[in-house]
Amino acid sequence: MAAIELNISCPNVAHGVDFGADPGMCGRLVESCRKATSLPIIAKLTPNVTSISVIARAAADAGADAISLINTVLGMAIDWRRRRPMLGNIMGGLSGPAIKPIALRCVYQAAQAVETPLIGIGGIATIDDVMEFLVAGATAVQVGTANYYDPTVTMKLAAALPAALQQLGATTIKEVVGTLKTNDK
Ligand SMILES: Cc1cc2nc3c(=O)[nH]c(=O)nc-3n(C[C@H](O)[C@H](O)[C@H](O)COP(=O)(O)O)c2cc1C
């Protein structure tokens, strides 16, 4: 099925994250796209904000059919001997396993804030990672960086999914989405 994912969260281009960091701009952008297409719209959010819940609500209220999160975390690398940034743009996006805890937290917070389906992204490389995102509140996941070192990773994850669901006594993803228990329960 075709859909449009709006990357309103890119840290690698000038002003790339601006749309996704301001709830007003995020809402206006999603609203304009909503009017321009009948295809499902997925708003892809940046973690580089104070409150992901506020941005997620703006995207949902503006008519996003789904929200994907997270894009990369703004970072830096420095060659101290040359006193120069390693990246051409000085700052750039950090991805992969290092950002998984941040991504899980963002998905969990967004799931508390909106009813809109969430697509979890950030450091996913194993079936355990996938299950963590589902339990946190994602109804689907995307895999980015892991494809670079294992191009077959997504097929392996899809194959491993039924057995992992079974460990929770489930046969469908729906049964486990957002089922995180807090420690007092
Ligand atoms: C090399 C590279 C290029 C990327 N390009 C894009 C892009 O063009 N558009 C986009 O929305 N996200 C882009 N991303 C972000 C990823 O889609 C993803 O949101 C992020 O890397 C976190 O997931 P991961 O840890 O599985 O890579 C890129 C990430 C990497 C590492």
The ligand as a Tripos MOL2 file, in Angstrom:
@<TRIPOS>MOLECULE
LIG
   31    33     1     0     0
SMALL
NO_CHARGES

@<TRIPOS>ATOM
      1 C1         22.7990    7.1940    6.3370 C.3       1 LIG1
      2 C2         21.4260    7.5710    6.8120 C.ar      1 LIG1
      3 C3         20.5830    8.2740    5.9660 C.ar      1 LIG1
      4 C4         19.3020    8.6210    6.3720 C.ar      1 LIG1
      5 N1         18.4830    9.3200    5.5250 N.ar      1 LIG1
      6 C5         17.2190    9.6150    5.9060 C.ar      1 LIG1
      7 C6         16.3360   10.2660    5.0020 C.ar      1 LIG1
      8 O1         16.6880   10.6030    3.8610 O.2       1 LIG1
      9 N2         15.0780   10.5490    5.4220 N.ar      1 LIG1
     10 C7         14.6440   10.2010    6.6830 C.ar      1 LIG1
     11 O2         13.4910   10.4560    7.0350 O.2       1 LIG1
     12 N3         15.4710    9.5790    7.5620 N.ar      1 LIG1
     13 C8         16.7320    9.2770    7.1900 C.ar      1 LIG1
     14 N4         17.5660    8.6360    8.0760 N.ar      1 LIG1
     15 C9         17.0840    8.3080    9.4280 C.3       1 LIG1
     16 C10        16.6140    6.8610    9.5230 C.3       1 LIG1
     17 O3         15.5380    6.6190    8.6310 O.3       1 LIG1
     18 C11        16.1720    6.5240   10.9580 C.3       1 LIG1
     19 O4         15.0760    7.3350   11.3340 O.3       1 LIG1
     20 C12        17.2840    6.6960   11.9680 C.3       1 LIG1
     21 O5         18.5490    6.3730   11.4120 O.3       1 LIG1
     22 C13        17.0640    5.8360   13.2090 C.3       1 LIG1
     23 O6         16.9070    4.4730   12.8700 O.3       1 LIG1
     24 P1         18.1390    3.4180   12.8400 P.3       1 LIG1
     25 O7         18.8410    3.5180   14.1770 O.co2     1 LIG1
     26 O8         17.4750    2.1020   12.6050 O.co2     1 LIG1
     27 O9         19.0240    3.8340   11.7130 O.co2     1 LIG1
     28 C14        18.8550    8.2620    7.6820 C.ar      1 LIG1
     29 C15        19.7180    7.5490    8.5270 C.ar      1 LIG1
     30 C16        20.9880    7.2030    8.1190 C.ar      1 LIG1
     31 C17        21.9000    6.4570    9.0710 C.3       1 LIG1
@<TRIPOS>BOND
     1     1     2 1
     2     2     3 ar
     3     2    30 ar
     4     3     4 ar
     5     4     5 ar
     6     4    28 ar
     7     5     6 ar
     8     6     7 ar
     9     6    13 1
    10     7     8 2
    11     7     9 ar
    12     9    10 ar
    13    10    11 2
    14    10    12 ar
    15    12    13 ar
    16    13    14 ar
    17    14    15 1
    18    14    28 ar
    19    15    16 1
    20    16    17 1
    21    16    18 1
    22    18    19 1
    23    18    20 1
    24    20    21 1
    25    20    22 1
    26    22    23 1
    27    23    24 1
    28    24    25 2
    29    24    26 1
    30    24    27 1
    31    28    29 ar
    32    29    30 ar
    33    30    31 1
@<TRIPOS>SUBSTRUCTURE
     1 LIG1         1 GROUP 0 **** ****
